Amino acid sequence: MRLVTSLGLIMGLACAGIRPPEPPMPDLTGRLTVHPRGSTDADNGYLAHQPPGYGDGRARPLLVFWHGIGENGNGRDELALVVENGPPRLINEGRWPDDRSFIVLSPQHSGRGCPTADEIQAFFTYAIEAYDVDPARVYLTGLSCGAIGGWSYLGEYGKSQIAAAVLVAGDGVKPVSRAGCELGDLPIWAFHGDADGVVPPSGSIQAMEALAKCPGAEHRRLTVYPGVEHDSWTMTYDGTAGHDIYSWLAQFTR
């Protein structure tokens, strides 16, 4: 997250009346299709990946990824920021296997804060209608602010649109407290670093402990990385921590 990791520098420069330089825009390699805000019926600009063979009439699973607060942008000329982390980074760098059959959509949240439950719900509605998606195989993932928004979405909409979720370095305490077991038996895998000083690990731990008392607990997982700070997502998404979240998601249907 660019804004969090450079927060001290930004505050120092602001106090001195100096505007910090804008970070360089990441390069897009052409492996992702760019859909600027206003060019589609979606309320968000987004990056899209279609698996090999897409368009042959077969419905595909859908994975929607929500980024952290450091990648917020206007959904147009700032859309390339979304490739800094998660699945869009792996796809952009050519590290996404062809046999991973997901349509991957990565929307950009515009404005401040985290995506709202309604924003996420509206994007799923758009995506399911706009792409050749198997509605039984729709999945949610997000990191930090995107995971916080993802938890809010689960608290409001549960499994009405999705089959499973992977949320990294988020905070689900309030949504789970509000929704409780009304979340149903939705499979959720939460990840967090136990040294996270930005989003406390209790946000994932307490939420998952509460859900462990609800039906479907056998399909819920909590992974806490010892000694890991806020960036618990790189090792989660690229698989270097030894977890295959993509195969785990794909086993579930709605």
Buried (B, 14 or more C-beta within 10 A) or exposed (E): BBBBEBEEEBEEBEEEEEEEEEEEEBEBEEBBEBBBBEEBEBBBBBBBBBBEEBEEEEEBBBBBBBBBBBBBBBBBEBBBBBBBBBBBBBBBEEEBEEEBBBBBBBBBBBEEEBBBBEBBBBBBEBBBEBBBBBBEBBBBBBBBBBBBBBBBBBBBBBBEBBBBBBBBBBBBBBBBEEBEEEBEBBBBBBBBBBEBEBBBBEBBBBBBEBBEEBEBEEBBBBBBBEEBBBBBBBBBBBEEBEBEBBEBBBEBEB
